């Protein structure tokens, strides 16, 4: 019974990878030394260690939530990408965290 639980737990975890461990080829993101397009969360950081952005990828293409941050750690903008294109509602923030603008795509 515990092996079933471990299998479910490992399947539900999403891989989170720094962009430096990837390469872009023919419009898709791949892990270095991998032949399969990347599926998981890709991120980058500012030189101060704060997250610059993070986004969901499926089969090497941005699909899902994409969030950009100011170097102070607060959100800059956030929305959903489908096959790399903005979809639905995107929220844009000021550097103090207040909402600057909301756009529907």
N, CA and C atoms as an extended XYZ file, in Angstrom:
315
Properties=species:S:1:pos:R:3:atomname:S:1:resname:S:1:resid:I:1 pbc="F F F"
N         0.818       -1.196        0.000 N   UNK     1
C         0.000        0.000        0.000 CA  UNK     1
C         0.865        1.265        0.000 C   UNK     1
N         1.978        1.262        0.717 N   UNK     2
C         2.835        2.448        0.745 CA  UNK     2
C         3.489        2.695       -0.614 C   UNK     2
N         3.747        1.656       -1.400 N   UNK     3
C         4.338        1.865       -2.715 CA  UNK     3
C         3.371        2.562       -3.657 C   UNK     3
N         2.082        2.316       -3.502 N   UNK     4
C         1.085        3.010       -4.313 CA  UNK     4
C         1.088        4.493       -3.965 C   UNK     4
N         1.158        4.805       -2.680 N   UNK     5
C         1.207        6.194       -2.251 CA  UNK     5
C         2.446        6.890       -2.809 C   UNK     5
N         3.602        6.248       -2.757 N   UNK     6
C         4.824        6.845       -3.290 CA  UNK     6
C         4.732        7.070       -4.786 C   UNK     6
N         4.130        6.152       -5.510 N   UNK     7
C         3.950        6.302       -6.946 CA  UNK     7
C         3.068        7.500       -7.245 C   UNK     7
N         1.978        7.649       -6.509 N   UNK     8
C         1.093        8.791       -6.721 CA  UNK     8
C         1.793       10.092       -6.370 C   UNK     8
N         2.565       10.101       -5.302 N   UNK     9
C         3.268       11.302       -4.892 CA  UNK     9
C         4.302       11.708       -5.934 C   UNK     9
N         5.081       10.766       -6.429 N   UNK    10
C         6.114       11.104       -7.398 CA  UNK    10
C         5.528       11.539       -8.731 C   UNK    10
N         4.384       11.025       -9.110 N   UNK    11
C         3.760       11.415      -10.369 CA  UNK    11
C         3.149       12.807      -10.301 C   UNK    11
N         2.776       13.240       -9.092 N   UNK    12
C         2.111       14.532       -8.974 CA  UNK    12
C         3.106       15.685       -8.803 C   UNK    12
N         4.371       15.398       -8.538 N   UNK    13
C         5.362       16.455       -8.375 CA  UNK    13
C         5.706       17.069       -9.731 C   UNK    13
N         5.826       18.380       -9.763 N   UNK    14
C         6.190       19.082      -10.979 CA  UNK    14
C         7.650       19.476      -10.889 C   UNK    14
N         8.395       19.160      -11.933 N   UNK    15
C         9.816       19.495      -11.954 CA  UNK    15
C         9.977       21.006      -12.116 C   UNK    15
N        10.812       21.601      -11.281 N   UNK    16
C        11.115       23.026      -11.344 CA  UNK    16
C        12.588       23.176      -11.684 C   UNK    16
N        12.880       23.909      -12.780 N   UNK    17
C        14.236       23.969      -13.324 CA  UNK    17
C        14.629       25.410      -13.631 C   UNK    17
N        15.877       25.763      -13.287 N   UNK    18
C        16.428       27.069      -13.647 CA  UNK    18
C        16.706       27.083      -15.153 C   UNK    18
N        16.463       28.211      -15.780 N   UNK    19
C        16.615       28.315      -17.233 CA  UNK    19
C        18.032       27.966      -17.714 C   UNK    19
N        19.026       28.129      -16.857 N   UNK    20
C        20.405       27.824      -17.239 CA  UNK    20
C        20.622       26.334      -17.501 C   UNK    20
N        19.690       25.512      -17.070 N   UNK    21
C        19.797       24.060      -17.282 CA  UNK    21
C        18.995       23.601      -18.497 C   UNK    21
N        18.645       24.576      -19.363 N   UNK    22
C        17.844       24.257      -20.548 CA  UNK    22
C        18.484       24.841      -21.799 C   UNK    22
N        17.964       24.407      -22.924 N   UNK    23
C        18.362       24.943      -24.216 CA  UNK    23
C        17.101       25.053      -25.069 C   UNK    23
N        17.054       26.070      -25.927 N   UNK    24
C        15.926       26.220      -26.832 CA  UNK    24
C        16.348       25.734      -28.209 C   UNK    24
N        15.523       24.883      -28.799 N   UNK    25
C        15.807       24.328      -30.117 CA  UNK    25
C        14.506       24.255      -30.891 C   UNK    25
N        14.500       24.868      -32.072 N   UNK    26
C        13.322       24.895      -32.940 CA  UNK    26
C        12.061       25.314      -32.186 C   UNK    26
N        12.204       26.373      -31.360 N   UNK    27
C        11.067       26.963      -30.674 CA  UNK    27
C        10.584       26.231      -29.437 C   UNK    27
N        11.305       25.202      -29.005 N   UNK    28
C        10.911       24.463      -27.809 CA  UNK    28
C        12.057       24.421      -26.811 C   UNK    28
N        11.706       24.297      -25.535 N   UNK    29
C        12.685       24.214      -24.456 CA  UNK    29
C        12.964       22.746      -24.130 C   UNK    29
N        14.252       22.433      -23.983 N   UNK    30
C        14.698       21.087      -23.613 CA  UNK    30
C        15.645       21.200      -22.427 C   UNK    30
N        15.636       20.225      -21.548 N   UNK    31
C        16.688       20.125      -20.554 CA  UNK    31
C        17.979       19.819      -21.288 C   UNK    31
N        19.090       20.310      -20.776 N   UNK    32
C        20.380       19.971      -21.371 CA  UNK    32
C        20.521       18.450      -21.378 C   UNK    32
N        21.059       17.897      -22.433 N   UNK    33
C        21.269       16.448      -22.583 CA  UNK    33
C        19.964       15.651      -22.585 C   UNK    33
N        18.865       16.252      -23.022 N   UNK    34
C        17.600       15.532      -23.122 CA  UNK    34
C        17.058       15.651      -24.545 C   UNK    34
N        16.470       14.582      -25.019 N   UNK    35
C        15.848       14.593      -26.347 CA  UNK    35
C        14.361       14.922      -26.288 C   UNK    35
N        13.809       14.971      -25.072 N   UNK    36
C        12.380       15.221      -24.909 CA  UNK    36
C        12.133       16.675      -24.534 C   UNK    36
N        11.155       17.322      -25.167 N   UNK    37
C        10.800       18.690      -24.779 CA  UNK    37
C        10.430       18.749      -23.295 C   UNK    37
N        10.778       19.851      -22.645 N   UNK    38
C        10.602       20.025      -21.203 CA  UNK    38
C         9.150       20.206      -20.816 C   UNK    38
N         8.748       19.530      -19.745 N   UNK    39
C         7.453       19.725      -19.104 CA  UNK    39
C         7.714       19.983      -17.627 C   UNK    39
N         7.219       21.107      -17.134 N   UNK    40
C         7.413       21.480      -15.735 CA  UNK    40
C         7.422       22.979      -15.587 C   UNK    40
N         8.059       23.446      -14.516 N   UNK    41
C         8.145       24.875      -14.222 CA  UNK    41
C         9.562       25.352      -14.536 C   UNK    41
N         9.652       26.405      -15.329 N   UNK    42
C        10.932       27.011      -15.682 CA  UNK    42
C        11.009       28.363      -14.981 C   UNK    42
N        12.179       28.701      -14.426 N   UNK    43
C        12.320       29.984      -13.737 CA  UNK    43
C        13.690       30.590      -13.981 C   UNK    43
N        13.787       31.885      -13.684 N   UNK    44
C        15.058       32.599      -13.680 CA  UNK    44
C        15.055       33.507      -12.460 C   UNK    44
N        16.251       33.963      -12.051 N   UNK    45
C        16.390       34.816      -10.879 CA  UNK    45
C        17.195       36.063      -11.218 C   UNK    45
N        16.907       37.134      -10.476 N   UNK    46
C        17.730       38.338      -10.548 CA  UNK    46
C        19.051       38.061       -9.836 C   UNK    46
N        20.026       38.936      -10.031 N   UNK    47
C        21.328       38.764       -9.379 CA  UNK    47
C        21.221       38.827       -7.851 C   UNK    47
N        20.130       39.424       -7.331 N   UNK    48
C        19.950       39.497       -5.878 CA  UNK    48
C        19.282       38.235       -5.310 C   UNK    48
N        19.004       37.249       -6.184 N   UNK    49
C        18.415       35.993       -5.733 CA  UNK    49
C        16.896       35.945       -5.783 C   UNK    49
N        16.263       37.089       -6.009 N   UNK    50
C        14.801       37.105       -6.135 CA  UNK    50
C        14.394       36.463       -7.460 C   UNK    50
N        13.255       35.839       -7.475 N   UNK    51
C        12.732       35.218       -8.687 CA  UNK    51
C        12.400       36.311       -9.695 C   UNK    51
N        12.854       36.149      -10.940 N   UNK    52
C        12.539       37.092      -12.019 CA  UNK    52
C        11.246       36.682      -12.715 C   UNK    52
N        11.128       35.393      -13.023 N   UNK    53
C         9.899       34.863      -13.604 CA  UNK    53
C         9.833       33.369      -13.363 C   UNK    53
N         8.629       32.835      -13.510 N   UNK    54
C         8.422       31.395      -13.491 CA  UNK    54
C         7.197       31.101      -14.336 C   UNK    54
N         7.282       29.993      -15.081 N   UNK    55
C         6.185       29.652      -15.960 CA  UNK    55
C         6.095       28.161      -16.209 C   UNK    55
N         4.884       27.719      -16.490 N   UNK    56
C         4.626       26.309      -16.771 CA  UNK    56
C         4.870       26.009      -18.240 C   UNK    56
N         5.523       24.877      -18.480 N   UNK    57
C         5.788       24.401      -19.835 CA  UNK    57
C         5.226       23.004      -19.995 C   UNK    57
N         4.689       22.739      -21.179 N   UNK    58
C         4.236       21.401      -21.549 CA  UNK    58
C         4.832       21.074      -22.904 C   UNK    58
N         5.565       19.999      -22.949 N   UNK    59
C         6.215       19.551      -24.186 CA  UNK    59
C         7.030       20.663      -24.833 C   UNK    59
N         7.744       21.436      -23.989 N   UNK    60
C         8.668       22.448      -24.481 CA  UNK    60
C         8.079       23.806      -24.803 C   UNK    60
N         6.774       23.968      -24.626 N   UNK    61
C         6.094       25.211      -24.995 CA  UNK    61
C         5.411       25.795      -23.754 C   UNK    61
N         5.448       27.133      -23.586 N   UNK    62
C         4.757       27.743      -22.448 CA  UNK    62
C         3.262       27.457      -22.486 C   UNK    62
N         2.772       26.819      -21.449 N   UNK    63
C         1.355       26.496      -21.291 CA  UNK    63
C         1.026       26.533      -19.812 C   UNK    63
N         0.182       27.465      -19.433 N   UNK    64
C        -0.187       27.596      -18.022 CA  UNK    64
C         0.173       28.964      -17.502 C   UNK    64
N         0.273       29.055      -16.190 N   UNK    65
C         0.514       30.341      -15.535 CA  UNK    65
C         1.945       30.809      -15.764 C   UNK    65
N         2.087       32.082      -16.109 N   UNK    66
C         3.386       32.739      -16.228 CA  UNK    66
C         3.357       33.952      -15.303 C   UNK    66
N         4.364       34.058      -14.445 N   UNK    67
C         4.454       35.179      -13.516 CA  UNK    67
C         5.820       35.830      -13.634 C   UNK    67
N         5.834       37.142      -13.821 N   UNK    68
C         7.065       37.941      -13.791 CA  UNK    68
C         7.048       38.742      -12.489 C   UNK    68
N         8.235       38.933      -11.918 N   UNK    69
C         8.365       39.649      -10.654 CA  UNK    69
C         9.307       40.829      -10.799 C   UNK    69
N         9.076       41.863       -9.976 N   UNK    70
C        10.047       42.941       -9.820 CA  UNK    70
C        11.206       42.397       -8.993 C   UNK    70
N        12.340       43.068       -9.031 N   UNK    71
C        13.494       42.590       -8.263 CA  UNK    71
C        13.304       42.718       -6.753 C   UNK    71
N        12.188       43.349       -6.329 N   UNK    72
C        11.870       43.415       -4.899 CA  UNK    72
C        11.012       42.216       -4.454 C   UNK    72
N        10.708       41.301       -5.399 N   UNK    73
C         9.958       40.094       -5.067 CA  UNK    73
C         8.461       40.188       -5.300 C   UNK    73
N         7.944       41.386       -5.557 N   UNK    74
C         6.512       41.534       -5.812 CA  UNK    74
C         6.205       41.241       -7.278 C   UNK    74
N         4.973       40.804       -7.537 N   UNK    75
C         4.576       40.478       -8.908 CA  UNK    75
C         4.590       41.702       -9.809 C   UNK    75
N         5.049       41.488      -11.048 N   UNK    76
C         5.033       42.518      -12.078 CA  UNK    76
C         3.829       42.307      -13.002 C   UNK    76
N         3.657       41.037      -13.433 N   UNK    77
C         2.500       40.676      -14.250 CA  UNK    77
C         2.286       39.173      -14.141 C   UNK    77
N         1.031       38.777      -14.376 N   UNK    78
C         0.707       37.360      -14.262 CA  UNK    78
C        -0.487       37.041      -15.151 C   UNK    78
N        -0.400       35.889      -15.795 N   UNK    79
C        -1.486       35.448      -16.646 CA  UNK    79
C        -1.242       34.036      -17.139 C   UNK    79
N        -2.056       33.619      -18.074 N   UNK    80
C        -1.972       32.262      -18.609 CA  UNK    80
C        -1.538       32.309      -20.067 C   UNK    80
N        -0.639       31.397      -20.411 N   UNK    81
C        -0.231       31.201      -21.796 CA  UNK    81
C        -0.773       29.875      -22.289 C   UNK    81
N        -1.211       29.864      -23.525 N   UNK    82
C        -1.608       28.620      -24.177 CA  UNK    82
C        -0.820       28.542      -25.471 C   UNK    82
N         0.022       27.516      -25.574 N   UNK    83
C         0.919       27.367      -26.727 CA  UNK    83
C         1.735       28.627      -26.966 C   UNK    83
N         2.159       29.271      -25.876 N   UNK    84
C         3.026       30.436      -25.956 CA  UNK    84
C         2.331       31.771      -26.129 C   UNK    84
N         1.006       31.780      -26.269 N   UNK    85
C         0.268       33.028      -26.472 CA  UNK    85
C        -0.605       33.348      -25.260 C   UNK    85
N        -0.699       34.641      -24.907 N   UNK    86
C        -1.541       35.029      -23.776 CA  UNK    86
C        -3.004       34.663      -24.003 C   UNK    86
N        -3.633       34.135      -22.955 N   UNK    87
C        -5.053       33.780      -22.993 CA  UNK    87
C        -5.706       34.255      -21.702 C   UNK    87
N        -6.948       34.648      -21.803 N   UNK    88
C        -7.689       35.028      -20.599 CA  UNK    88
C        -7.225       36.337      -20.003 C   UNK    88
N        -7.396       36.448      -18.701 N   UNK    89
C        -7.123       37.691      -17.979 CA  UNK    89
C        -5.675       37.752      -17.504 C   UNK    89
N        -5.006       38.866      -17.805 N   UNK    90
C        -3.656       39.143      -17.336 CA  UNK    90
C        -3.709       40.345      -16.403 C   UNK    90
N        -2.993       40.254      -15.303 N   UNK    91
C        -2.947       41.344      -14.336 CA  UNK    91
C        -1.542       41.919      -14.312 C   UNK    91
N        -1.458       43.239      -14.408 N   UNK    92
C        -0.193       43.973      -14.391 CA  UNK    92
C        -0.146       44.791      -13.100 C   UNK    92
N         1.011       44.777      -12.436 N   UNK    93
C         1.155       45.399      -11.134 CA  UNK    93
C         2.176       46.520      -11.161 C   UNK    93
N         2.013       47.466      -10.238 N   UNK    94
C         3.028       48.479       -9.961 CA  UNK    94
C         4.069       47.867       -9.033 C   UNK    94
N         5.222       48.506       -8.925 N   UNK    95
C         6.303       47.963       -8.093 CA  UNK    95
C         5.962       47.933       -6.607 C   UNK    95
N         4.880       48.623       -6.194 N   UNK    96
C         4.451       48.573       -4.792 CA  UNK    96
C         3.426       47.459       -4.539 C   UNK    96
N         3.086       46.694       -5.608 N   UNK    97
C         2.156       45.585       -5.465 CA  UNK    97
C         0.717       45.915       -5.821 C   UNK    97
N         0.423       47.203       -6.017 N   UNK    98
C        -0.935       47.576       -6.406 CA  UNK    98
C        -1.181       47.222       -7.883 C   UNK    98
N        -2.438       46.991       -8.224 N   UNK    99
C        -2.783       46.634       -9.590 CA  UNK    99
C        -2.699       47.868      -10.482 C   UNK    99
N        -1.970       47.728      -11.555 N   UNK   100
C        -1.789       48.801      -12.540 CA  UNK   100
C        -2.844       48.700      -13.638 C   UNK   100
N        -3.058       47.459      -14.116 N   UNK   101
C        -3.944       47.267      -15.260 CA  UNK   101
C        -4.369       45.802      -15.331 C   UNK   101
N        -5.545       45.580      -15.859 N   UNK   102
C        -6.031       44.224      -16.134 CA  UNK   102
C        -6.430       44.163      -17.592 C   UNK   102
N        -5.916       43.157      -18.311 N   UNK   103
C        -6.234       42.990      -19.729 CA  UNK   103
C        -6.809       41.603      -19.968 C   UNK   103
N        -7.805       41.551      -20.817 N   UNK   104
C        -8.355       40.263      -21.252 CA  UNK   104
C        -7.865       39.978      -22.654 C   UNK   104
N        -7.368       38.771      -22.855 N   UNK   105
C        -6.852       38.349      -24.171 CA  UNK   105
C        -7.777       37.320      -24.774 C   UNK   105
